[in-house]
Amino acid sequence: MGKTATLTPTPHSLLSLLITIIIITSSSLSLTAIASQPSITPPPRPFKATPRFLRHTINPDRLHRIPQYKYETRYFYQQLDHFSFKDLPKFPQRYLISTDHWLGPRRLGPIFLYCGNEGDIEWFAANTGFVWDIAPRLGALVVFPEHRYYGESMPYGSREEAYKNATTLSYLTTEQALADFAVLVTDLKRNLSAEACPVVLFGGSYGGMLAAWMRLKYPHIAIGALASSAPILQFEDIVPADTFYNIVSNDFRRESTSCFTTIKESWDAITSEGQKENGLAHLTKTFHFCQELKSSDDLANWLDSAYSYLAMVDYPYPSDFMMPLPAYPIREVCKKIDNSPDGTSILERVFEGVSVYYNHTGKVDCFELDDDPHGLDGWNWQACTEMVMPMSGGKDTSMFPTYDFNYSSFQEDCWNTFGVNPRPRWITTEFGGHDINTALRTFGSNIIFSNGLLDPWSGGSVLHNISDTVVALVTKEGAHHIDLRPWTPEDPDWLVEQRETEVKLIQGWIDDYRKKKKATFNV
C-alpha cells in the first residue's frame, strides 16, 4: 500500500519552515547600485525558488539507518549576548562529547570541534562520519556543539519565545554562535585540565563557513580548520550571481543535453498549462499532488528544490541523506526523462525524472506541498539580517528561468516578516571576502577548503591554494561536503585519497603544535 509523502518545497516567498538560504537574484545589477537606486521592474515571480543548504533534521523513519556514534549529551549555560554586559538570561547550549579515544592532556591529545550548523546537532553528528572515523587514529576528543536557536539550544526557554519577535531573535547571529563555540571549548579545556591541548575545527556547508571564520577570528583557540563546501565568497558581487544555478545546470547537461533541454523547456510548459481553464487541476494530477495546486509557481518551486538538492547530493554511491537515492541520482533522473516512450509530454517526462528524487522507493502515492505560512524559521532570520547571498538565473547557460532582482521587495518582505532590514555587506565587513587572496595570505593559516565541483555551492568557495597553509582540495566528481560523510565500501579512490590528504594535513598541524610546545617547555 502506498503512502502520502509530506515534502517541504522551496517556498514561493521568503516565508519557509525549511532551513533556507534567502537569495538575492540579479541579472547584471551590482549590489552597490541596488542599495542606492529605486527598485527595478519586478519579475513575474519576484521571490523565486531559492537554493539552500541541505536540510538537516531528524527523520525518525530513517534515523535507524544512519551511522550511530557513541557520545554523551551535555549542556552548557551560555551568555545570551557575549558582546554586552546586560543582565540577560543564559540559555542551555546542547553539545555532544566523546572522550573514548582521547590521548588526554598529558599527551596533548587533540580536540576535534565540529561547528554546529542551522539544525539539530544529532543529525550533523550522525552524518559527519569523517570526524568519528579519524578520532581513534589521531587520539582525539570529539565535541559537537549545537548552534544557538536550533535543535534544543533555545534561548528564553522555548522555541516559541526565542522566535517571538525581532528583539528575541536579535541574538541569532554568526558572531554570537562563534563566541558560543569559543567560550564552550575554553571552559571544557579548563575543566579537563587540557588548556594546552590543540583544537581542530570541522564544518560542512554553513558549518564550514563557521569553521573557517572561527579559525580567522579565534586563532589562539583553534590551530586549524577543515571547511568543507563552505561558500564564504557567496556575498555581494564577489562571485558571479548566476554561479549556483549554472553549476546545477551543468550537472544535468553533462549527463544529457536532451535532459537539460527538456527541463529548460518545461518551465514555459508549466506556466502555459497553469493559465488554462482547469490547468492547475491537470498539473496537480500529472505531478500526483494530494491537494490541488493554488499556483503553477508552487510546482516550479517544488521542481527547483529537487534539482538543486540533486546537484548537492549527486554522490557516487546510494545515499539516504536527504531522500533515499541511487548512486549518481542526476544520471538516473535524466535516464527517466530521456527514455520515456514516444508521445510522452514534457510535463510527464519531468514528473518521471523528478520522481527519482521524491519517490525513488515507489512507496508514495501523492505529494504534499507542506509550506509554513508564518516563516519564523531561524535561517530565514539569518538570511534577512546577515546571510544575504546574491544569486541569479542566466538566460543562456542555465536550465532554469531567467530571474531578476528587486532589492526593495526583498527588503520589504524582510521588514514585513521580521521587522528588520538586511545588512548585505556586514558579513564581508566582519569576516572578509573581497581580495580573499591577500587577506588569507596575510592573516590566515592552517585552513583546508574542500570542495566537489558537482556541488553548486562550490562556486562560492575557495578553489585554489592561497598559501602553503591555506589550501584548496578540489575534486571533479565531488558533491556537497562528501568528504565529511561516513566511510563506505563504495567510496571511490579519489575520495579515499582526498580524505587521506586531509588527515595528513591535520596530523601535520598537530605535530607542529606539539613541537612548538615542547620547545617552549624545554626553554
N, C-alpha and C positions, 0 to 999 in steps of 0.2 A: 504494500500500500504506500503510495507517495505521501509526501509531507509538504506543508506550506513553509517556504523559506522567508524569514524576516531579514531583509537585507537593506542596509542603510545606503542610499545612493549618494553620489556627490550632490550637494544642495544646489537649488536654483538661486538661492540668495545666500547672504552671509550666514544666516541662521542655520546651525547644524549641530547635532549632537555628536557627530564624529570629531575625532581629533584632526582638525582640518587646517591646512595652510591656506590663508586668505591671500590671494594673488593679485598683484597689480597687473592688469593686462594692458599692453601698449603696442602700438604699431611702431612709429618712429619717434614718438614724443619722449623727450628726456624728462627725468623726474624733476629737474630744476624748473623746466618750463611748465610742467604740470602744476607744481606747487604755487606758481606765481601768476598763472593765466586762468581765465574763466574756463568752465568745463567745455569739453568738445562734444560733438553730437553723440548722444548715447547710441550704442549698438542695439540691434534687435533684442539681444539677451545681455543686458548690462552686467549681470552677475552670473557669468557663465560657469560651467562646471569647472571646479578648481582642483588641480592635483594636490596631493598632500602626502605626508609621510605615511608609512604603513600604520594601520590602526592596531594598537596593542591593547587588547582587552582579554580578560579571562573568559573563555568559552567552555563551560563545564563539559559539554559533549566531546570536546577534543583534548581537554587537559590531560586525560589519562594516556593520550597517545604521544605526548611530547616528553622529552627527557626530564626526569626529576632529579634534582640535586639535593644533597643533604646540607641544611643550613639551619641556623637559629634565627627566629624573628624577634627583633628588639625594637624599642622606641627611645628616641632621644628628644628631649624638650628643647625646641629651637626658639630663638628670638623671632618675633613676627617681623620686626624691622631691624636689620643689622646696622642700619646707617643713621639711626637717631637714638636718642636716649629717652624716648617716651615710655611711660609705664604701660606697655601693651601686653595683652595675654600671650603666653607662649603656646606653642602647639606641638603635639607629638609627631615627630617625623619617624616613619617606619623605616627600618633597614634590616637587610638580611646579612648574616655573617657566618663564615665558616673558618675555623682555625685548624681543621683536620690535618692539613698538610704544611702548616706554617713551621718554619725553622725556628721561630721565636726571636726575641730581641737580642739575645747574646750573640746570635749568628747573623744579625742584621737581616732577618727574614723579610722579604718584600711584602708590601700591602697592595693588593690589586683592588682599585676602587672603580666601579662602573658608575658613570654619571647617569642617574636615572632620567628617563625621558618623560614625555607627556602621557603617562598612563600608569597602570598598575605594575609595581616593581616585580611582582612574582612572574609576570609574563615575560619581562625582559630577562630575568634570571634564567627562566626555562629555555629561552631562545638565544642565549649567549653562551653556547657550549664551549667556545674557544677559551674563554677565561677559566672555566672549570677544568677544561682538558689540560691546560698548561700549568695550573696551580701546583699540582703534585711535582711536576718536573722542575719548577723553579722554587719550590718550598714557600709558596705564598699564602698569606691570609687573604680571604676574599670577602669584600663587602659591597653590597648593592643598596645604596641609599635611595629612597623614593623622592621624586620631585615634589616640592610643596604644591598643594592644591590638586593633587592627583592621587588615585588609589585611596589609601587610608590616611594619608598625611594632610588632613584638612584643618586649617585654622578655624577658630571660632566654634569648634565643637562638632560641626556637621557641614556637609556639602551645601545644604540649603542656606545656612548662614554665611559660609565662605563665599558663595556665589551670589549673594543677595543684591549687591549693587557695586557701583564703581569704587566706593570707599573700601568695602571689604575686599574687593579684588585687587586693589591698588598695590598689594604686596606680592602679587604674582608677576615676577619679573625674572629675567635671566640672572641679573646681578644678585638678587636675593637668593636664588637657587644655588648659585656658585658659592655664595657665602655660607649657605647651609652645609654644603659638602666640606668646605674648608674647616668650619667650626667642628663638625662631627668627627672628621678624621683626626683633627688635632686633639680633641678630647679623648678619642678612642686610643690614640697612641700614648697619651699621658696615663690613662688608666691601666694600660698594658705594660707600662714602663718601656715603651717602644719608641721613644722620641727620636731615636737615631735611625729607625728603620725607614727605608725608602718607599715612597708611594708612587705607583704607576697607575695612570688613568686610562680608562677604556670608555668607548661610547660609539654608538651607531646612529646615523641619521641626526636628529636633533641632539641626541645624547653625544654624538661625535662632535658636533659643534661645541657643546658644553665642555667636552674633554679638551679640545684644542684651546678654547678660550680660558679655561681654568689653568692650563699649563702656562699661558701667557700672563694671566692676572695674578697667579699664586705660584711663581716658580720656586719659592722657598718651601712650598708644601709638597709639590709633586715633582719628581725628577724626569718625567716623560709622559707622553700621551699617544695612544693609538686612536685616531679619529677616523672611523670608517664611514664612508658615504656621508660626509659632512659638508653640506653646501654653504660654507662660510662666505662665499662670494656672491650669493644669490640675492644681493641687495642693491638698491638704487640702479645704476646703469653699469655696474662692474662687469657683468657678462651680458651678452645679447638677451633681450627679453624673451625671444622665441626659442631659446635653447632647450628647455624642458620638453615642449611638445615636438620639437624637431627630433629629439632623441627617441621619444616614444614612436614617432612615425617611422624613423629609420629602422627601429627594431622590427617593425612589421614589414617594411619594404625589403629588408634583407632576406626575409623568409619567402616573400612572394609579392611581386609588383602588382599582380592582379588582385590579391587580397588587399593591399594598400589602396588600390583604386576603388575597389568595391566599398570599403569603409569611407573613403573620401566622398564618394557619390551618395552615400546613404543619408547624409545629413539633410540634403535637399529633398530626398525622397520622404524623410520623416516629416519635415516641415510641410511639404505639399500634402501629404496624407492627412496630417493633423488639421489642415484648414478645410478639408472636405466635410460635407454633412456625414455624420456618423464616423468620421475619420479617426477620432480618438478611440472609439469603440473597436474599430478594426485594428488599430495599433495595440490596444490592450489585449485583444485576442491573439494577435500574431506573436507578441512577446510574453504571453502567458502571465499577465499580472492578475493578482487576486481581485483588485478593485479597479474600476475604470480610471484611466489617466485623466487628470484635470488639465494637463498641458503637454504638448509634444516636447517642451523643454525638459520635463521630468524624465522622459525617456532618453533624451540626448545626454542629460547629466548622468544617468544610470550607465549608459554605454561609455561615456568619457571616463567615469570612475573605473570601470572594468579594464579598459585599455591601458590606463595609467598604471593601475596596480599590476597588470600582467607584465608590463615592462619592468617594474620594480622587482617582481618575483620570477623573472624568467630564468629560473635555476636549472642546472643541467641534470637534476635528479627530481623525482617526485617529492612534493612537499605538502605540508598541511599547515603552513604558517598563516596565510590569510583564509584560504579555502583549500579543500583537497584538490590538488592539481597534479597533472602529469609532468614529467620532465619536459623542458623546453615548451612551456604551455602556449607561447605565441605560435610556434610551429603547428601545434595541434589546432589552434583557432583557425589559422589560415587553411589548413587542410579541410576543415569543415566548410569554410566559406567557398573554397575553390572547387571542392569535389561534390558540391550539391548538384542534383540532377538538372539537366537542361529544362528550362522553363521556370526554374525557381526564381522568385523575385529577389531583388536586392535586400529587402527587409527580411525575408525568410532566410536568406543566406547569412545575414548579420546575426539573426537570432541563433542559428545553428552554431555559429562561431562563438558568440559570447556565452553560450551555454557551457562551454568548456570551463569558463571561469565560475559562473554562478551555479552550475549544476553538473559538475563532472561525474558525480556519483549516480546521477539519474534518478535520485530519490525525491526530487522536488516537483510538485505538481504545478504550483503557481508562485509568483514572487510578490512580496510586499515592498512597497516604497515607504519605508519607515522613517519619516523625517521628523525632527524635533521642531515644533513651532516656536519655541522660545529661544533656542540657540545659545543658552547660557552654558556654553562649553568652555573649559579653561583655555584651550588652544585658540578659540575664536577671540577671546580676550587678548591673548598674547599677540595675535595677528593684527588686532585693531589698535595695539599700542606700540610694540617694538618690532615684532617679526613680520614686517611688511616686505614681501618678496616679489619684485616685479616680474611679470610674465606675460606673454602674448602668444597668439597663434598666427603663424605666417601663411601667406596666400598660396605659395607655390611649393614650399618644402614640407608642409605639414599635411597630414591626412585629416586634420581637424578643421572646423570652420575658422575663418579669419576673425579675430577678436580685437576690438579696440578698447580703450580705457577711458573711463570718466572718473577722474580723481574726486571731483566734487560729490558724485553719487556714492563712491566708496566711503568717503569721509562722512557723508550724511548718514549712511547706513550704520557706520560705527557709532555715531553720535546717538542715533535713534535706538540702537540696541543696548549700548553700554553707558552712554553719556560721556564719551571720551573722543578726542581727536587723535588720529595716528601720528606717530613721530617717525617718518620713514627714514630719517638719517641718523637716528640715535644709535643703532647697532654699530654702524661704521665709525661713529664718534667714540663709542665705548670700547670696541674691540678691534677696530681697523678693518681694512678690506681694500681700500684704494692703495695702489702701489704695494701690493702684498709682498712682492719680492724683496723690496728694500726693508719693509717692516720686519718680516720674519728673518731675513738675513742678519739684520742688526740686533734684533731683540729676542729672537726665538731660537730654540734648540730642542733636540730630543722630541720631535713630533713626527709621527707617521700619518700621512694622509693616504688611506687606501680606498681605491675606487674601482668599480667594474664599469666598463663603458656601455653596457646594456642598460645600466641604471640611469634614468632620466635626471636624477639629482646629481650625477657626476659632473654635469656641465657647470654646476655652481661650486665645484670644489677645486682643490689644488691638484693639478695633474702633472706637475713636473717638479723635479728636485729644486729646492731653494738653496740648500747648502749641504754640507756633509752630514749634518744632524737634523735637518728638516727635509724629509724625503717623501716622495710620492711613489706608491706601489700601485700601478695601474694594470688591470687585466682586461684584455679584449672581450672575453666571454663572461666576465663577472657581472652580477646583478647587485641589488641593494644589500649592503653590508653582509655579503655572503661569507666573508672571512670570519665573521663573528658567530656564524651559525655552528651548531654542534657538528662534530666529525661524523661522517657517514661512510660506509664502504663504497658508495658511488662517487665520492669526491674525485674529480678529475686531477690529473697530475699537476696542472698549473695552479690549482687551488692548494694542493698539498705543499707545493714549492713556495707559494705566497705566504702561507702560514709559517713555514719554517724560517723564511726570511724575517718575518715579524718577530718570531721567538728569538732569533739570533740578535736582532737589534735591541730588543728589550733586555735580554741577558747582558748585552754589552753595556747598556745604561746602568744596570745593577752592579756589574763588575767594576765599572769606572767609579761609581759612587763609593763602593766598598774600599777600593784602593785609596781614594782621597781621604776617606775616613780613617783608614789605617795609618796613612802618612801623617795625618793630624795628630792621632794618638801617639805616634812614635816621637813626634816633636815635643 
